[in-house]
Amino acid sequence: MPRFLVHFAQFHLQFRLPELESLAKLENVAMSFDAATYSDDCAFLVVELPSVEDAQRLISRAILVKDIIELWATGDSLQDMFDNIRSDGQYLRTLSFKFHVEAVGRSLTLPEQIERIETMEWLGFDGPFDLKAPTFIFSYFEDYGFNGTKGLPIPEQPLQRFFGRWIAKGNRGIVTQYDLKKRGYLGTTSMDAELSLVMANQALVGPGSLVLDPFVGTGSFLVSCAHFGAYTMGSDIDGRQIRGTGQKSIESNVAQYKLENLVLGTLVCDIAHHPFRKVGWWDAIVCDPPYGVRAGAKKISRNPKIKPMDPLKPNGEMRFPQTVVYEMEDVIADLINFSADYLNPGGRLVFWLPTLNEQYEPQDIPTHPKLRLISNSEQSFGKWSRRLITMEKLSAAELAGLRVDDEPIGTPSSSRTKELGHAGFRAKYFEAKPSTPSSSSSSPTPPS
């Protein structure tokens, strides 16, 4: 198959490959690559795709991909690369064109860029040079690695060079469109636009998908998933966030982006007490569960510290139900079990899991016999991290042959003796924080 070069953005490094693989599945593109050649410390990945059209579809909604080019040649030196181009003979001589020259890991001055372009004169392009509307853009990349960001010497010569025909750019422009700085209604837990959109991609949402955020807050995921054509619904135990204040609310955010026909509405309930019939409803569940740091997480339950009261007030109005503390490990267990029951076969659960780095082990990731783990991407904040977990419900055929025993589900093996990295997260988070804040050791406040 033809080879293409994926040029990644250098943001959220552990999220780039899971997003790309999710988009390949969503767009039904047969993508293959050598896993050993991928590194978070490299901005490039060579992949094989059936066609140029497949390459365009693959990154048409990618958030963490800058460009994709049809790869014509690679080499450790210019001479090696030129020899590869000569033997390939794919370049087109008579159509209008321009060159794009870029280095990753260092900057090229304008004279250096011109020098690189002039070395390619022997290619013999006979078509007109057109900077504004060329028929083809020929891209040349030099990769110097990322020693500079680590305080190490930058290599004098590139580690590798790439040359080919530019095909398409990713969809990073919509990050600006949904920037939180431009959004009318925000809360302390609003998820930033870039990660919200990445999560929608990893959830495989598309036109007609039915998506739930069971910890909806101010509705960030309702907006990001609806952008891609999904019908979205949210729920939350805190109705105040849903209703908002004054003229600002989830509804005002939805109206701001003109998504009223896709956001179906919101419910006040928790993940353990909800009105949904126990069948497969959702194509995706996308959420950021409450960590209990900025405000203690709650769920509906009889509170032993409060004396029993009649459910009706003297004036006949319903009382709000009593609530109790909802520990992080219980939130996650309920979320996993809910997803296993209410996702459609092949549907995805995408959620954030906070962990203390000293305690975390890969075995801490919750499991369920109806769900398979797709990816586990870390965003580190020093002493703690949050992990973007993507899980997928088994297919109908797989579920038909599944035997679920009586072992507890939604949590790691009951035989484990070590405490989970996310158990009692709120208390441990405050224990781990230094008493005197410092720029080198203090951890940022979690977003939930």
Backbone hydrogen bonds in HBPLUS format (Angstrom, degrees):
<---DONOR---> <-ACCEPTOR-->    atom                        ^
c    i                          cat <-CA-CA->   ^        H-A-AA   ^      H-
h    n   atom  resd res      DA  || num        DHA   H-A  angle D-A-AA Bond
n    s   type  num  typ     dist DA aas  dist angle  dist       angle   num
A0049-LEU N   A0002-PRO O   3.12 MM  47  5.90 153.8  2.19 159.6 167.0     1
A0071-LEU N   A0003-ARG O   3.04 MM  68  5.59 142.7  2.19 125.4 134.1     2
A0004-PHE N   A0047-VAL O   2.79 MM  43  5.37 160.4  1.83 161.7 165.7     3
A0047-VAL N   A0004-PHE O   2.89 MM  43  5.37 163.0  1.92 155.5 160.9     4
A0005-LEU N   A0069-ILE O   2.82 MM  64  5.22 159.3  1.86 149.7 156.9     5
A0069-ILE N   A0005-LEU O   3.02 MM  64  5.22 153.9  2.09 137.8 145.7     6
A0006-VAL N   A0045-LEU O   2.84 MM  39  5.16 177.7  1.84 157.0 156.3     7
A0045-LEU N   A0006-VAL O   3.06 MM  39  5.16 141.0  2.21 140.6 149.0     8
A0007-HIS N   A0067-ASP O   2.93 MM  60  5.15 173.8  1.93 153.3 151.3     9
A0066-LYS N   A0007-HIS O   2.74 MM  59  5.56 152.3  1.81 155.0 164.6    10
A0067-ASP N   A0007-HIS O   3.33 MM  60  5.15 153.8  2.41 131.4 139.1    11
A0008-PHE N   A0043-ALA O   2.74 MM  35  5.00 157.0  1.80 152.0 155.7    12
A0009-ALA N   A0064-LEU O   3.07 MM  55  5.26 170.5  2.08 122.6 124.9    13
A0015-PHE N   A0012-HIS O   2.92 MM   3  5.51 155.7  1.98 119.6 127.7    14
A0016-ARG N   A0013-LEU O   3.40 MM   3  5.66 159.3  2.44 107.5 112.8    15
A0019-GLU N   A0015-PHE O   3.12 MM   4  6.19 155.1  2.19 145.7 152.7    16
A0020-LEU N   A0016-ARG O   3.03 MM   4  6.28 162.2  2.06 150.5 155.5    17
A0021-GLU N   A0017-LEU O   2.92 MM   4  6.11 168.2  1.93 162.0 164.2    18
A0022-SER N   A0018-PRO O   2.96 MM   4  6.02 150.2  2.05 140.6 149.0    19
A0023-LEU N   A0019-GLU O   2.93 MM   4  6.20 155.0  2.00 151.2 157.7    20
A0024-ALA N   A0020-LEU O   3.00 MM   4  6.30 148.9  2.10 145.6 154.3    21
A0025-LYS N   A0021-GLU O   3.16 MM   4  6.45 152.3  2.24 142.3 148.6    22
A0026-LEU N   A0022-SER O   2.85 MM   4  6.12 163.0  1.88 151.2 156.6    23
A0027-GLU N   A0023-LEU O   2.86 MM   4  5.90 163.7  1.89 151.0 154.3    24
A0029-VAL N   A0024-ALA O   2.85 MM   5  4.89 163.6  1.87 148.0 152.3    25
A0028-ASN N   A0025-LYS O   3.17 MM   3  4.93 152.8  2.24  97.0 105.1    26
A0032-SER N   A0048-GLU O   3.16 MM  16  5.23 155.6  2.23 142.2 148.6    27
A0048-GLU N   A0032-SER O   2.78 MM  16  5.23 162.2  1.81 159.3 163.5    28
A0037-THR N   A0034-ASP O   2.91 MM   3  5.62 160.3  1.95 122.2 128.5    29
A0038-TYR N   A0035-ALA O   3.22 MM   3  5.59 162.3  2.26 109.9 115.2    30
A0042-CYS N   A0039-SER O   3.10 MM   3  5.36 157.8  2.15 114.9 115.3    31
A0055-ALA N   A0051-SER O   3.15 MM   4  6.50 149.3  2.25 140.8 149.0    32
A0055-ALA N   A0052-VAL O   3.06 MM   3  5.00 115.4  2.50  93.1 108.9    33
A0056-GLN N   A0052-VAL O   2.97 MM   4  6.34 153.7  2.04 152.0 158.9    34
A0057-ARG N   A0053-GLU O   3.04 MM   4  6.32 159.6  2.09 147.3 152.4    35
A0058-LEU N   A0054-ASP O   2.87 MM   4  5.96 154.1  1.93 147.2 154.8    36
A0060-SER N   A0057-ARG O   3.36 MM   3  5.10 158.2  2.41  97.9 104.3    37
A0062-ALA N   A0059-ILE O   3.18 MM   3  4.74 164.9  2.20  99.0 103.7    38
A0171-ASN N   A0062-ALA O   2.63 MM 109  5.20 159.0  1.67 152.1 158.0    39
A0170-GLY N   A0066-LYS O   2.87 MM 104  5.06 155.8  1.93 122.5 126.0    40
A0068-ILE N   A0168-ALA O   2.94 MM 100  5.63 139.7  2.10 163.4 163.3    41
A0167-ILE N   A0068-ILE O   2.99 MM  99  5.79 157.2  2.05 150.6 152.8    42
A0168-ALA N   A0068-ILE O   3.36 MM 100  5.63 159.2  2.40 147.1 151.3    43
A0070-GLU N   A0165-ARG O   2.74 MM  95  5.04 160.1  1.78 156.1 152.1    44
A0165-ARG N   A0070-GLU O   2.99 MM  95  5.04 139.5  2.16 142.9 144.6    45
A0072-TRP N   A0163-PHE O   2.86 MM  91  5.78 154.6  1.93 141.7 149.4    46
A0073-ALA N   A0163-PHE O   3.07 MM  90  5.26 150.2  2.16 152.3 149.2    47
A0163-PHE N   A0073-ALA O   2.93 MM  90  5.26 147.8  2.04 160.8 157.3    48
A0075-GLY N   A0161-ARG O   3.23 MM  86  5.38 143.1  2.37 135.4 137.8    49
A0161-ARG N   A0075-GLY O   2.99 MM  86  5.38 134.8  2.20 144.2 157.9    50
A0081-MET N   A0077-SER O   3.07 MM   4  6.32 162.0  2.10 150.3 155.4    51
A0082-PHE N   A0078-LEU O   2.80 MM   4  6.03 158.4  1.84 152.2 158.4    52
A0083-ASP N   A0079-GLN O   2.92 MM   4  6.13 158.8  1.96 151.0 156.2    53
A0084-ASN N   A0080-ASP O   3.12 MM   4  6.39 152.0  2.20 144.6 151.8    54
A0085-ILE N   A0081-MET O   2.98 MM   4  6.32 149.8  2.07 147.2 155.8    55
A0086-ARG N   A0082-PHE O   2.90 MM   4  6.16 162.4  1.94 154.9 159.1    56
A0087-SER N   A0083-ASP O   3.12 MM   4  6.32 158.3  2.17 144.7 150.0    57
A0088-ASP N   A0084-ASN O   3.06 MM   4  6.16 132.7  2.30 135.7 148.0    58
A0088-ASP N   A0085-ILE O   3.08 MM   3  5.04 129.5  2.34  94.5 108.5    59
A0089-GLY N   A0085-ILE O   2.97 MM   4  6.12 174.6  1.98 166.0 164.4    60
A0126-ASP N   A0093-ARG O   2.50 MM  33  5.12 130.1  1.73 130.1 147.7    61
A0127-GLY N   A0093-ARG O   2.69 MM  34  5.96 126.2  1.97 146.5 149.2    62
A0135-THR N   A0096-SER O   3.14 MM  39  5.15 128.1  2.42  99.5 112.1    63
A0136-PHE N   A0096-SER O   3.12 MM  40  6.49 147.5  2.23 139.2 148.9    64
A0097-PHE N   A0128-PRO O   3.05 MM  31  6.59 147.5  2.16 156.7 166.4    65
A0130-ASP N   A0097-PHE O   2.88 MM  33  5.65 161.7  1.92 146.4 152.6    66
A0098-LYS N   A0136-PHE O   3.16 MM  38  6.75 130.6  2.41 145.7 159.4    67
A0138-PHE N   A0098-LYS O   2.92 MM  40  6.29 168.8  1.93 163.2 165.4    68
A0100-HIS N   A0138-PHE O   2.81 MM  38  6.04 157.6  1.86 154.0 153.7    69
A0140-TYR N   A0100-HIS O   2.83 MM  40  6.20 157.9  1.88 168.1 172.7    70
A0102-GLU N   A0140-TYR O   3.02 MM  38  6.45 156.7  2.08 164.6 171.0    71
A0142-GLU N   A0102-GLU O   3.02 MM  40  6.51 145.2  2.14 146.2 155.5    72
A0104-VAL N   A0142-GLU O   2.85 MM  38  6.26 158.1  1.89 167.6 175.0    73
A0144-TYR N   A0104-VAL O   2.80 MM  40  5.92 170.8  1.80 172.4 175.4    74
A0113-GLN N   A0109-THR O   2.93 MM   4  6.29 152.4  2.00 152.8 161.1    75
A0114-ILE N   A0110-LEU O   2.94 MM   4  6.22 162.8  1.97 156.5 160.7    76
A0115-GLU N   A0111-PRO O   2.90 MM   4  6.09 153.9  1.97 145.1 152.6    77
A0116-ARG N   A0112-GLU O   3.06 MM   4  6.36 154.6  2.12 146.1 151.5    78
A0117-ILE N   A0113-GLN O   3.07 MM   4  6.39 159.4  2.11 150.5 156.0    79
A0118-GLU N   A0114-ILE O   2.90 MM   4  6.14 158.9  1.95 153.1 158.8    80
A0119-THR N   A0115-GLU O   3.14 MM   4  6.40 139.7  2.31 142.3 151.9    81
A0120-MET N   A0117-ILE O   3.00 MM   3  5.48 156.9  2.06 111.5 119.0    82
A0121-GLU N   A0118-GLU O   3.22 MM   3  5.44 163.1  2.25 115.4 114.8    83
A0123-LEU N   A0120-MET O   3.05 MM   3  5.69 162.7  2.08 117.4 122.9    84
A0124-GLY N   A0121-GLU O   3.12 MM   3  6.03 164.5  2.15 125.5 128.4    85
A0166-TRP N   A0137-ILE O   2.76 MM  29  5.35 165.3  1.78 160.9 164.7    86
A0139-SER N   A0164-GLY O   2.82 MM  25  5.51 149.9  1.91 155.4 163.7    87
A0164-GLY N   A0139-SER O   3.05 MM  25  5.51 147.4  2.16 150.0 157.8    88
A0141-PHE N   A0162-PHE O   2.93 MM  21  5.13 160.0  1.97 142.5 149.1    89
A0162-PHE N   A0141-PHE O   2.99 MM  21  5.13 156.5  2.04 144.1 147.9    90
A0143-ASP N   A0160-GLN O   2.97 MM  17  5.41 166.5  1.99 168.8 168.0    91
A0159-LEU N   A0143-ASP O   2.65 MM  16  5.62 150.6  1.74 159.2 165.7    92
A0150-LYS N   A0147-ASN O   2.91 MM   3  5.12 145.4  2.03 106.1 117.3    93
A0152-LEU N   A0147-ASN O   2.90 MM   5  4.76 162.8  1.93 144.2 138.8    94
A0151-GLY N   A0148-GLY O   3.38 MM   3  5.26 167.0  2.40 101.6 104.0    95
A0174-ILE N   A0171-ASN O   3.33 MM   3  6.30 161.3  2.37 123.9 126.2    96
A0175-VAL N   A0172-ARG O   3.10 MM   3  5.67 157.3  2.15 114.2 121.0    97
A0176-THR N   A0173-GLY O   3.26 MM   3  5.79 133.5  2.49 109.3 117.9    98
A0178-TYR N   A0174-ILE O   3.10 MM   4  6.34 147.1  2.21 146.2 151.9    99
A0179-ASP N   A0176-THR O   3.24 MM   3  4.93 168.4  2.25 102.4 104.8   100
A0182-LYS N   A0179-ASP O   2.96 MM   3  5.63 157.6  2.01 118.2 125.1   101
A0183-ARG N   A0180-LEU O   3.07 MM   3  4.97 159.2  2.12 102.5 109.1   102
A0190-SER N   A0187-GLY O   3.33 MM   3  5.39 174.1  2.33 109.6 110.4   103
A0196-SER N   A0192-ASP O   3.08 MM   4  6.21 157.4  2.13 153.6 160.7   104
A0197-LEU N   A0193-ALA O   2.99 MM   4  6.15 160.0  2.03 155.4 159.1   105
A0198-VAL N   A0194-GLU O   3.03 MM   4  6.31 155.4  2.10 146.7 154.1   106
A0199-MET N   A0195-LEU O   2.92 MM   4  6.08 158.0  1.97 148.3 153.8   107
A0200-ALA N   A0196-SER O   3.08 MM   4  6.38 148.0  2.18 140.2 148.8   108
A0201-ASN N   A0197-LEU O   3.06 MM   4  6.37 151.6  2.14 145.6 152.8   109
A0202-GLN N   A0198-VAL O   2.92 MM   4  6.28 158.2  1.97 151.6 157.7   110
A0203-ALA N   A0199-MET O   2.91 MM   4  6.05 132.9  2.13 140.5 153.2   111
A0205-VAL N   A0200-ALA O   3.37 MM   5  5.91 168.6  2.38 168.1 166.0   112
A0204-LEU N   A0201-ASN O   3.05 MM   3  5.20 160.1  2.09 106.3 112.4   113
A0209-SER N   A0206-GLY O   2.98 MM   3  5.54 168.1  2.00 142.0 143.0   114
A0208-GLY N   A0229-GLY O   3.09 MM  21  6.31 150.7  2.18 142.7 133.9   115
A0231-TYR N   A0209-SER O   2.71 MM  22  5.91 161.3  1.75 173.8 171.1   116
A0283-ASP N   A0210-LEU O   2.82 MM  73  5.29 153.2  1.89 146.9 156.0   117
A0211-VAL N   A0231-TYR O   2.83 MM  20  6.14 165.0  1.86 164.0 168.7   118
A0233-MET N   A0211-VAL O   2.92 MM  22  6.33 140.0  2.08 153.5 166.2   119
A0212-LEU N   A0284-ALA O   3.06 MM  72  6.56 154.8  2.13 149.0 155.5   120
A0286-VAL N   A0212-LEU O   3.02 MM  74  6.37 147.9  2.13 151.6 161.5   121
A0213-ASP N   A0233-MET O   2.97 MM  20  6.45 149.7  2.06 151.4 160.9   122
A0235-SER N   A0213-ASP O   2.98 MM  22  6.42 151.6  2.06 153.2 152.5   123
A0216-VAL N   A0235-SER O   2.93 MM  19  5.50 168.4  1.94 145.7 147.9   124
A0219-GLY N   A0216-VAL O   2.80 MM   3  5.14 163.5  1.83 144.9 144.8   125
A0223-VAL N   A0219-GLY O   3.25 MM   4  6.51 155.2  2.32 152.9 157.7   126
A0224-SER N   A0220-SER O   3.10 MM   4  6.42 167.4  2.12 150.2 153.1   127
A0225-CYS N   A0221-PHE O   3.06 MM   4  5.89 165.6  2.08 141.2 145.5   128
A0226-ALA N   A0222-LEU O   3.10 MM   4  5.98 150.5  2.19 133.5 142.3   129
A0227-HIS N   A0223-VAL O   2.96 MM   4  6.14 141.3  2.11 146.4 156.5   130
A0228-PHE N   A0225-CYS O   3.16 MM   3  5.56 137.3  2.35 105.1 114.9   131
A0230-ALA N   A0225-CYS O   3.30 MM   5  5.66 157.1  2.36 140.2 135.2   132
A0229-GLY N   A0226-ALA O   2.87 MM   3  4.97 159.9  1.91 114.0 115.8   133
A0232-THR N   A0262-LEU O   2.95 MM  30  6.37 152.9  2.02 146.2 154.6   134
A0264-LEU N   A0232-THR O   2.73 MM  32  5.81 151.8  1.80 161.7 170.7   135
A0234-GLY N   A0265-GLY O   3.14 MM  31  6.60 159.3  2.18 148.0 154.4   136
A0267-LEU N   A0234-GLY O   2.84 MM  33  6.35 137.0  2.02 138.4 152.3   137
A0236-ASP N   A0267-LEU O   3.08 MM  31  6.61 140.6  2.24 147.3 158.2   138
A0269-CYS N   A0236-ASP O   3.04 MM  33  5.42 131.5  2.29 107.5 117.9   139
A0243-ARG N   A0239-GLY O   2.94 MM   4  6.16 163.0  1.97 153.4 157.4   140
A0244-GLY N   A0240-ARG O   2.83 MM   4  5.90 145.4  1.95 145.0 154.8   141
A0245-THR N   A0248-LYS O   2.91 MM   3  5.47 129.7  2.17 153.3 166.3   142
A0248-LYS N   A0245-THR O   2.94 MM   3  5.47 156.7  2.00 142.3 141.8   143
A0252-SER N   A0249-SER O   3.11 MM   3  5.14 119.8  2.49  94.3 108.6   144
A0253-ASN N   A0249-SER O   3.12 MM   4  6.50 152.0  2.20 148.3 155.6   145
A0254-VAL N   A0250-ILE O   2.94 MM   4  6.25 161.7  1.97 155.7 160.6   146
A0255-ALA N   A0251-GLU O   2.95 MM   4  6.17 156.7  2.00 146.1 152.5   147
A0256-GLN N   A0252-SER O   2.89 MM   4  6.05 145.7  2.01 139.6 149.3   148
A0257-TYR N   A0253-ASN O   3.29 MM   4  6.65 146.3  2.41 147.7 153.9   149
A0259-LEU N   A0254-VAL O   3.04 MM   5  5.33 172.8  2.05 148.9 151.2   150
A0258-LYS N   A0255-ALA O   3.03 MM   3  4.73 156.3  2.09  98.5 105.7   151
A0262-LEU N   A0259-LEU O   2.96 MM   3  5.46 163.4  1.98 119.8 125.2   152
A0263-VAL N   A0259-LEU O   3.14 MM   4  6.33 149.8  2.23 162.8 172.0   153
A0273-HIS N   A0270-ASP O   3.15 MM   3  5.36 146.6  2.27 104.4 113.9   154
A0279-VAL N   A0277-ARG O   2.80 MM   2  5.86 125.9  2.09 116.4 100.1   155
A0281-TRP N   A0342-TYR O   2.75 MM  61  5.46 153.7  1.82 137.0 140.9   156
A0282-TRP N   A0342-TYR O   3.00 MM  60  6.23 156.4  2.06 156.6 159.4   157
A0344-ASN N   A0282-TRP O   2.74 MM  62  5.69 157.0  1.79 158.6 154.6   158
A0348-ARG N   A0283-ASP O   3.23 MM  65  6.69 146.1  2.35 141.3 140.3   159
A0285-ILE N   A0348-ARG O   2.89 MM  63  6.41 152.6  1.96 155.0 162.4   160
A0350-VAL N   A0285-ILE O   2.88 MM  65  6.29 164.2  1.91 164.9 169.7   161
A0287-CYS N   A0350-VAL O   3.03 MM  63  6.55 158.7  2.07 160.7 167.2   162
A0326-TYR N   A0297-ALA O   2.87 MM  29  5.15 155.1  1.93 130.5 128.8   163
A0299-LYS N   A0324-VAL O   3.01 MM  25  5.65 145.8  2.13 150.3 160.6   164
A0324-VAL N   A0299-LYS O   2.91 MM  25  5.65 151.1  1.99 155.7 164.0   165
A0301-SER N   A0322-GLN O   3.03 MM  21  5.80 160.8  2.07 128.3 134.5   166
A0306-ILE N   A0303-ASN O   3.05 MM   3  5.57 165.5  2.08 118.2 122.9   167
A0319-ARG N   A0311-PRO O   2.80 MM   8  5.41 164.4  1.83 161.1 158.1   168
A0313-LYS N   A0317-GLU O   2.69 MM   4  5.25 173.2  1.69 166.3 168.2   169
A0316-GLY N   A0313-LYS O   2.81 MM   3  5.20 163.6  1.84 120.0 123.8   170
A0330-ASP N   A0327-GLU O   2.97 MM   3  5.35 126.7  2.27 106.6 120.7   171
A0331-VAL N   A0327-GLU O   2.95 MM   4  6.30 154.6  2.02 155.2 163.6   172
A0332-ILE N   A0328-MET O   3.02 MM   4  6.29 166.5  2.04 158.1 160.2   173
A0333-ALA N   A0329-GLU O   3.06 MM   4  6.15 157.9  2.11 136.5 142.9   174
A0334-ASP N   A0330-ASP O   2.95 MM   4  6.09 164.9  1.97 149.9 153.6   175
A0335-LEU N   A0331-VAL O   2.93 MM   4  6.13 153.8  2.00 147.2 155.2   176
A0336-ILE N   A0332-ILE O   2.91 MM   4  6.13 162.9  1.94 155.4 158.8   177
A0337-ASN N   A0333-ALA O   3.06 MM   4  6.25 168.6  2.07 150.8 153.9   178
A0338-PHE N   A0334-ASP O   2.86 MM   4  5.93 159.4  1.90 147.2 153.6   179
A0339-SER N   A0335-LEU O   2.93 MM   4  6.09 163.2  1.95 149.2 153.7   180
A0340-ALA N   A0336-ILE O   2.96 MM   4  6.20 156.7  2.02 150.0 156.4   181
A0341-ASP N   A0337-ASN O   3.20 MM   4  6.42 143.8  2.34 142.3 150.8   182
A0341-ASP N   A0338-PHE O   3.14 MM   3  5.30 127.5  2.43  98.2 111.5   183
A0342-TYR N   A0338-PHE O   2.87 MM   4  5.97 155.5  1.93 156.5 164.1   184
A0343-LEU N   A0339-SER O   3.00 MM   4  5.34 148.9  2.10 141.0 141.5   185
A0347-GLY N   A0344-ASN O   2.79 MM   3  5.16 156.8  1.84 140.8 141.3   186
A0346-GLY N   A0393-LYS O   3.05 MM  47  4.86 135.8  2.26 106.9 119.3   187
A0393-LYS N   A0347-GLY O   2.82 MM  46  5.45 168.3  1.83 165.9 169.6   188
A0349-LEU N   A0391-MET O   2.82 MM  42  5.12 159.6  1.86 143.4 150.2   189
A0391-MET N   A0349-LEU O   2.83 MM  42  5.12 164.0  1.85 154.1 159.6   190
A0351-PHE N   A0389-ILE O   2.98 MM  38  5.43 159.2  2.02 152.1 157.9   191
A0389-ILE N   A0351-PHE O   2.80 MM  38  5.43 163.3  1.83 176.3 171.1   192
A0353-LEU N   A0387-ARG O   2.79 MM  34  4.98 148.0  1.89 136.7 147.6   193
A0387-ARG N   A0353-LEU O   2.79 MM  34  4.98 160.9  1.82 132.0 138.2   194
A0355-THR N   A0385-SER O   2.83 MM  30  5.43 162.5  1.86 157.1 158.8   195
A0385-SER N   A0355-THR O   2.88 MM  30  5.43 163.8  1.91 161.5 166.5   196
A0356-LEU N   A0421-GLY O   3.23 MM  65  5.65 159.5  2.28 137.0 139.0   197
A0359-GLN N   A0356-LEU O   3.03 MM   3  5.61 140.2  2.19 114.8 125.4   198
A0360-TYR N   A0356-LEU O   3.00 MM   4  5.99 137.6  2.19 153.5 166.0   199
A0357-ASN N   A0383-LYS O   3.01 MM  26  5.68 154.1  2.07 134.6 142.0   200
A0364-ASP N   A0361-GLU O   2.82 MM   3  5.49 166.2  1.84 125.3 129.8   201
A0365-ILE N   A0362-PRO O   3.28 MM   3  6.03 168.5  2.29 119.1 121.9   202
A0410-GLY N   A0367-THR O   3.14 MM  43  5.53 138.4  2.32 156.6 167.9   203
A0371-LEU N   A0368-HIS O   3.01 MM   3  5.30 163.3  2.04 115.7 121.2   204
A0394-LEU N   A0370-LYS O   2.95 MM  24  5.71 157.1  2.00 153.2 155.3   205
A0372-ARG N   A0392-GLU O   2.86 MM  20  5.31 159.9  1.90 144.5 150.1   206
A0392-GLU N   A0372-ARG O   2.86 MM  20  5.31 156.8  1.91 149.3 156.9   207
A0374-ILE N   A0390-THR O   2.73 MM  16  5.32 164.9  1.76 154.4 155.3   208
A0375-SER N   A0390-THR O   3.28 MM  15  5.21 155.5  2.35 133.5 136.7   209
A0390-THR N   A0375-SER O   3.06 MM  15  5.21 166.3  2.08 147.1 147.2   210
A0377-SER N   A0388-LEU O   3.12 MM  11  5.12 167.1  2.14 135.7 138.1   211
A0388-LEU N   A0377-SER O   2.76 MM  11  5.12 155.6  1.82 155.0 155.8   212
A0379-GLN N   A0386-ARG O   2.90 MM   7  5.46 151.9  1.98 155.5 164.8   213
A0386-ARG N   A0379-GLN O   3.06 MM   7  5.46 163.7  2.09 148.6 151.4   214
A0381-PHE N   A0384-TRP O   2.84 MM   3  5.51 155.6  1.90 159.5 163.5   215
A0399-LEU N   A0395-SER O   2.86 MM   4  6.11 159.8  1.90 155.5 161.6   216
A0400-ALA N   A0396-ALA O   2.98 MM   4  6.11 145.7  2.10 141.7 150.4   217
A0401-GLY N   A0398-GLU O   3.24 MM   3  5.48 135.2  2.45 100.3 111.2   218
A0402-LEU N   A0399-LEU O   3.14 MM   3  5.00 166.3  2.16 106.1 108.8   219
A0416-ARG N   A0413-SER O   3.18 MM   3  5.79 169.6  2.19 116.3 119.5   220
A0423-ALA N   A0420-LEU O   3.20 MM   3  5.08 159.7  2.24 100.9 107.1   221
A0428-LYS N   A0424-GLY O   3.20 MM   4  6.37 171.0  2.21 160.9 163.7   222
A0429-TYR N   A0425-PHE O   2.77 MM   4  5.78 149.1  1.86 152.5 160.9   223
A0430-PHE N   A0426-ARG O   3.32 MM   4  6.60 161.2  2.35 149.9 152.4   224
A0431-GLU N   A0427-ALA O   3.07 MM   4  6.32 147.4  2.18 142.0 151.8   225
A0432-ALA N   A0428-LYS O   2.87 MM   4  6.01 147.7  1.98 144.7 152.5   226
A0433-LYS N   A0429-TYR O   3.16 MM   4  6.40 130.3  2.42 138.9 151.2   227
A0442-SER N   A0438-SER O   3.00 MM   4  5.43 160.1  2.04 149.6 152.1   228
